[in-house]
Amino acid sequence: MTERVADVVQRILNEQPTIAIRFTFAIRPDSYHHGRDTLFLHPNHRPVVERIWSEK
């Protein structure tokens, strides 16, 4: 995962801690889609999300 995506994921999860996260292979590993109440990420991003959640 690029650092750019990791930084964006960190920011979104800090700003919207209750956002739903969906992991899908339809999203490229170097990208993401931020809907109104859902964040779509490639499954490669799961460890980053879990790390962020564990730090809270």
MORA-V757120 format. One record per helix or strand of 3 or more residues. SS is the DSSP state (helix for helix, strand for strand). FROM is the first residue (numbers start at 0). LEN is the number of residues. If there is no record, write none. Layout:
BEGIN
((SS | FROM | LEN) (SS | FROM | LEN))
END
This chain:
BEGIN
((helix | 2 | 13) (strand | 19 | 4) (strand | 31 | 3) (strand | 37 | 4) (helix | 42 | 12))
END
